Amino acid sequence: MSANVDKVNTFLKKGSSALLILMVFTLPINMFLNNLFLSIFLGLFGIYIIINFNKDHFLLIKQHFKTLIVLSIPVFILLFGMFYSPETKQALKEFGRLIPILIFVLFLLIQKSFFQSLIKQMLYALVLGCVISASFCWIASIIDVYQNNHSIFALFSREYANHNLSERIGIHTPYLALFVNASIGFCVYSIYDKSRLISKKRLVLIIIFLSIFLFNLMARNALLCFILFGILFLIWSKKHILLISFLGIITLLSIFTFTTEKNYLRDRFFKSINVFENETIFSKKDRRIDRIKASYEVFKQFPLIGPGAANEDKLRREQYYINRDSEAFNENYNSHNQFMEYLSTYGILGGISFLILFFTLFKIVFEKKSYFLLFLVSCFFIANLTESVLERTWGIVYYILMITVLLSWDIKMNIKIQKNV
């Protein structure tokens, strides 16, 4: 009997390991496959947990109950909001997308060693997925460039860059850029990791490849993270030659972008950031602030606990109508800011929950003392300032990946960087 149980456990663990890696691998490639692998993993590993559940596991949950609650805030706050929301059907749909967060946190608390043994394999899978995703996007674009008799430099034009690049695989640009940034960060970490699975030369090539792709995606917040942390890392590690080269490339690209006429790069990175000016025939006003104000108007109507789960959309659309923002009204845009999303949906309670969640994430980072983890969480935080990340499936699955890495990370995995080399 014991031998049969061991065989079943071995099958469940090996199957779950493969599914977890495939889930991460497909995240930057295809959302349907990603969700498929995620669902099967939850079922298979759930069976393993149930079969092997014991008193010690219950004590682990009890011991880390606070962590369970805080990291599952997106789930619990939605459950709370469902009690007084008239949009129960839509709220249940949102609950279905968020519930994997709670299940994953439970799995992590009960079987930390399982995830710990797979951290690097998962992150390498993400890197490979991003390389394949970038390759597919570029191949499709290059074929179009060739068929339309355009120059190869047209890849950085409005027709082939930004959303038109990422939409070739059906992923919204800020999320694909978030995945690429995480992959670049892990490749940098792996260069100094003695147990790396890929040679240094190949890692450097991947970093260059994904960095160019990130620039081609033109997601400004992701590029801000890339440049800021790149400079800080090179200063901290005293890589003076690399720092000068990095700053030189950024400076030359900035000068070229800003001074070249009829240049989409300049329009994207400089002229399109038109938040406080009025719209003219030469530049389109950025309505981002106005749309955040629309969410704020909803918050003012229900300041304490908000209108409830899934009920804010209708009220926010009314504000878009008042503001004559036809694009946001027709497309039913969310806040494009996770803090304002929670504030407009769950009131002050939502705003406080958002702050507690990120305070906890950064607290875990500083306890682990890892520059790589700081990079991961900081990029995620900055993404939440311009996107309602936890309202989209891509963002939810990435959050699951991030907290898996955070909770499973052992301080012994931190790398020692030889400075001034």
Secondary structure, 3 states (H helix, E strand, C coil): CHHHHHHHHHHHHHHHHHHHHHHHHHCCCCHHHHHHHHHHHHHHHHHHHHHHCCHHHHHHHHHCHHHHHHHCHHHHHHHHHHCCCCCHHHHHHHHHHHHHHHHHHHHHHHCHHHHHCCHHHHHHHHHHHHHHHHHHHHHHHHHHHHHCCCCHHHHHCCCCCCHHHHCCCCCCHHHHHHHHHHHHHHHHHHHCCCCCCCCHHHHHHHHHHHHHHHHHHCCHHHHHHHHHHHHHHHHHCCCHHHHHHHHHHHHHHHHHHHHCCCCHHHHHHHHCCCCCCCCCCCCCCCCHHHHHHHHHHHHHHCCCCCCCCCCHHHHHHHHHHHCCCHHHHHHCCCCCCHHHHHHHHHHHHHHHHHHHHHHHHHHHHHHHCCHHHHHHHHHHHHHHHHCCHHHCHHHHHHHHHHHHHHHHCCHHHCCCCCCCC
